[in-house]
Amino acid sequence: MSTTFPPLALPTRLLHGPGPSPVAPSVLEALAKPCIGHMDPEFMRVMNEVRAMMQAVFRTENEMTLACSGTGSAGAEMLMDNLVEPGDTCLIGVNGVFGGRLAEKAGRAGGVVETMELDWGLAFDQDALIAKIEETKPKLVAVVHAETSTGVLQPFDRLGEAVHKHGGLLVMDCVTSFAGAPVEIDAWGVDAAYSGTQKCLSCPPGLAPVTLSERAMHKVNNRATKVNSWYLDLTLVGNYWSGSRAYHHTAPVNMNYALHEALRLVLEEGLEERFARHEAAHQQLKAGLLQRGFKFASDPEHSLPMLNLVSVPESIFNEAAARKQLLTENNLEIGGGLGALAGKCWRIGLMGHGARSENVGAILTALDSLG
Ligand SMILES: *Cc1c(COP(=O)(O)O)cnc(C)c1O
């Protein structure tokens, strides 16, 4: 095989799967700015601004708010590795793929994990979760806010109080909801949360916004055992983001530029306006899909605006081939089903820059072409 290749040539896709989402042109421009050193005072300024903007989007005052190197999964692992000590009891809500992964990560960190399971496509009743928390008094409770595998938005506002009553910590996966639907870290009493750049932030994948309360950092700073992961150890990474600024690992400099611009766009638009835009695009897509005979597969009371779970129409015999046709003939990417829903459902994303009327029109036109 030849080892010389022409420069990359790539198609422009309409990204309407579960992420990555369409990236705003100014975010791509930010990525292309000159790389500077990760210890350069100018880069420290970028980090400070990224942190301030993440705090605004998380709606938190948490000092320990940073962009973890790696995708959303690295953020999840950072929280589980730091907050779970061997033997700690953990209660994890599992109603889709990402809850399952949290349980796996808590177990790998040495936690004694109990899961609370629910049919995929449904949201937990907060009272049921609270009853379980009162019964088992776990040291850590982790629940997914926006289950991208099922299109479900989980009510969260009452969980913090119940978890804190017994001295526990509440962890939230807000990878898909962050910057697309209200995420209220402080008001809901969430102790630690993680997101990713490539969903409603409309930034390429590569960083995980993470935030931890003082209560959570107290746990991290008073562990009896060292954090298993050196790379994700918050006592080390945290010093680089705030505190002594000591070198730990080389920050993905240009990805932080991209995140800076993506966050800047979010706040320039306004959080409420952005949430309303996601909701409006969702309503428009939903109306168009229902008109075409599509059936939604998630609980209508708890549907995510940015991720629409629909059953594959009966007229489609080979769903994978249909998605491939959409990709190659319409440049449209939509998601297949994950886990238990593979082959049965499609996931149509309306995230960030893609949550617009013209995108909804293009999706419906492409689906019509399937015949
Ligand atoms: C995408 C996603 C993740 C994982 O993020 P990666 O960026 O793929 O590592 C975790 N949780 C939820 C809910 C997600 O949608």
The ligand as an SDF file (V2000), in Angstrom:
LIG
                    3D

 15 15  0  0  0  0  0  0  0  0999 V2000
  -22.4020   10.6560   24.0040 C   0  0  0  0  0  0  0  0  0  0  0  0
  -22.7280   10.2990   25.4170 C   0  0  0  0  0  0  0  0  0  0  0  0
  -21.7580    9.8210   26.3220 C   0  0  0  0  0  0  0  0  0  0  0  0
  -20.3750    9.4720   25.9280 C   0  0  0  0  0  0  0  0  0  0  0  0
  -19.6730   10.4520   25.3650 O   0  0  0  0  0  0  0  0  0  0  0  0
  -18.4530   10.1590   24.3680 P   0  0  0  0  0  0  0  0  0  0  0  0
  -18.1690   11.5510   23.9410 O   0  0  0  0  0  0  0  0  0  0  0  0
  -18.9540    9.2780   23.2730 O   0  0  0  0  0  0  0  0  0  0  0  0
  -17.3610    9.5620   25.1440 O   0  0  0  0  0  0  0  0  0  0  0  0
  -22.1380    9.6090   27.6250 C   0  0  0  0  0  0  0  0  0  0  0  0
  -23.3910    9.8030   28.0350 N   0  0  0  0  0  0  0  0  0  0  0  0
  -24.3480   10.2300   27.2070 C   0  0  0  0  0  0  0  0  0  0  0  0
  -25.7310   10.4260   27.7140 C   0  0  0  0  0  0  0  0  0  0  0  0
  -24.0470   10.4830   25.8670 C   0  0  0  0  0  0  0  0  0  0  0  0
  -24.9930   10.9060   25.0310 O   0  0  0  0  0  0  0  0  0  0  0  0
  1  2  1  0
  2  3  1  0
  2 14  2  0
  3  4  1  0
  3 10  2  0
  4  5  1  0
  5  6  1  0
  6  7  2  0
  6  8  1  0
  6  9  1  0
 10 11  1  0
 11 12  2  0
 12 13  1  0
 12 14  1  0
 14 15  1  0
M  END
$$$$
